[in-house]
Every structure is written in C-alpha cells, then in structure tokens.
Amino acid sequence: MYRKKGGIFPTLLRYAPLTLTTLAALVPKELEAEIEIVDEGVCVLDENIEADLIGISAITGTAVRAYALANHFRKRGATVVLGGVHPTLMPQEAMHHADAVITGLAYETWPQLLRDFKNGELKKLYTQPENINLSNLPIPRRDLLKRFSYISYGAVQATFGCPYKCDFCAVTATSKNYLHRPITDVINEIEALGSHLIIFVDPSPIEDKKYIKELWRAMIPLKKIWSGLATVKIADDEELMDLAVKSGCKGLLIGFETVSNEGTQIINKSFNNVSNYKEIVKKLHDRGITINGTFMFGMDHDDKDSFKRTVDFVNEVKIDLPRYSIYTPFPGTPLFKRLEKEGRILTKNWTLYDAQHVVYKPLKMTSEELREGQLWAWKQTYSIKSIIHRILGSGVPPYVPLITNIGYRYYAKKLKDFPISKMEEIQFKWNPNHDSDEYILKEEIA
Ligand code: SF4
C-alpha cells in the first residue's frame, strides 16, 4: 500500500510496484488461485471485494489504513495477511489486526503460508530466514497490473539489503544480510520485460563492486536506459561510473542527507564526506547522469539556518532534482530507540511517519520551525529561477530534468495542504496503543 488515491503526485508519475507482482508470481500453481492485484497508489479499492484471502503490504505511513482495511475485511469473513516493511518492523502490533503476519522478503514463506491456508493450518507468524536463496525467482506477474496506469512498467531488483547502518534507515532494520540475485536471472528478467526504461529499486546496489560491475557489463548489449539508487561511493571508482553510463544509466538517486559533516556522523553515515559532494556531482554530470539528491532536515545538529545552507548548496552544485524530507524515526530503527529513550517521540500515529511530518522533538528548533523550514526549502528550490539555474548549469541534457522539475514544483506547491485533506479518514479514530480494533474506515464510522 502506498498513499490512498495516489498521495500528492498524480498517478501517472508512478512506476509499477514490484512487491505485489512478485507475491502474485509466488502463488503456487497447484492452488489454482484466482489472483487480483489492487494498487491503492493508482486505483480505488472496492471495499466490497469478495476474496478468501487478502494480503496487504504496508509501509509505516500506510500501516493505520492497512489495519483499518484488515479489520474491515476480517469482519466480512476474509482471512487477512499483513506483510511488508511495517509488519516486519512491528510484527506483534500487526498481529492484532491480521489472521497471519509475514515478515521479511517472503520468497519462501508466502507460498508456504498459502499452502497452510489451503490445508486449514494457517499460523499466526511467518518469518523468512535471512539466508535466502535468490536463484530462479519467478518473474513478477506484471501482466496483472493495468499497464497504462504507470510511467514505467520496468521496475527490477538485483540486490537486497545494505551493509551500512545509517541510524534512520528501515532497510537495515528489516534485513540484516546484503544479498544479490544471479546475474543471468536479472538479465533474463530485463530481456523479457519489453520495456526500454528500467528502474532499479535496489536500495544500495553498488556495495559489492565485483557483482555490480559484472551486472552492468552484462547489460551493455541490451541497450536499455535505466535509473536507480547509489551511494556517494560510486564516485570513488571511475570504472564503475563508466560502466554505469555504458549500461544505460541516465539518473541516480543519491542520499546526500545533509551538508554538514557533523550531521553525517550523527546519522552514522560518515562515508558521506560533504567536502567531496561538489566533485561527486561534477563527475556524474560530466558523464550525462542526472542526480536526484535527497536531503533531510531535523537532525540534532540542524538549526534554523540549515534550510538556507542546504538550498544554497543545492543551487551551487546544481543538483538536478533535489528532495527534502524530515529526519524520521521509523519504528525498529536505532534512531527510534534513541529518541524514545530520550523522551523525544511526540506521537506514534504511524500515518504521520511519512518523512513529511515532524513526529519527534527536534533539538535546536521547534517542530513548527522544522516543518515550516522544510516547506520553505521545497518552495525556494522549485521556484522558476532555481529550476532554470540548476538545469541549464548542470551540463546534462535538460529535457528530462525539466519535466521532472515541473513535477516536483507541483509537489512542492501541494505539500503544505497534504496532512488534513488526505489523512482525514485515518486520523478520525486514532488509537495510540495499536492493540485494539479501533481502526475503522471513515465510511463505516459514518
Ligand atoms: S546507505 Fe542507504 S540503504 Fe544503506 S543504511 Fe544508509 S540509507 Fe539505508
């Protein structure tokens, strides 16, 4: 589940989700199940849908709606399974709202759960062992999606997890191992896709250099174009950057996080050396790679001047597509544990854990100043003047950055209206303990 009815962005700016199509592909053939995928990011869920078993995958920001839907469907007689990032972080909480909870990647446990369900032997909790074999995974059932609902159909994942331990990151809180699929499997999947544009969703793909260089070499003959994520470490290796370009890389999302080295220490991401940022951006721009640079506000070193310092930096180095989020303590992360110990968690309303709302007490400013500062940074960065300055000055062909900047200008304008108008139905019946059946769809309350 992502935001109901598409969140801020119009649905046409989304790429096809990989989780739901992968789960569909893992349904054992012998069960002869009829499968329907409902992606709330792009369509409206029929709350009267009839099903024997409903699986809901939720991130923290959608957990409360997932619980409300789970309660709704269970009352109607369906068996409900909850999985995804939030149930993996908080399985005990999720179990209050589901017949079964599945944690981790679910490649082996989801088929097992379905067989148990068929045999009337459903267990309450299924935990995927970490040492999972990622060979010969079934091809995701993209045929079950509405093809023209998405900007791209070609999401692919080659590596899983991350070897680093940034304190705010849910990736390492949900998976301890850094794993990769066999290269031939990934290449076969890309070849079968029928999409020229590939989106790699790997959170941290370049940490095993030998593997990723081999994968990118194998991609060269496919003549695809792709975008994905990387750490700043990509710029340490000229050969790696050159292979990225040869394999079709046009854009990278890079987590710069902060323009202060004190900040990178605080968040345990000290391999991000701020003094090198300018050179990193230049090396990638020189190769024609656009940069989607992400920054956070609200770390313990951040004060009221941090917003301007970050916006100035983004303009100076000409980041093609900057994004600003609030430093958010997702449950299960080291950051959450620290802030809870310090008595600084303000709410456990998971709906507000979307990296756009302040859910803890910042150290050097008020919560309101943090939220206002973040909105100000978005507004400044997506002013026409800033867009033109960054796009024309980067040296990268301006067409795609121009379109994406216009998209983010729209996002920046809508951001301040997001909380009330979009979250009404889930804040209506808020229960801070997460342990009862208080999550009710607004339609049912009425
Ligand atoms: S490098 Fe990225 S994926 Fe890895 S722990 Fe840090 S934020 Fe998470």
Residues whose N, C-alpha, C, O or C-beta is under 5 A from the ligand:
A	BS01	SF4	C162 Y164 K165 C166 C169 V171 T172 P203 S204
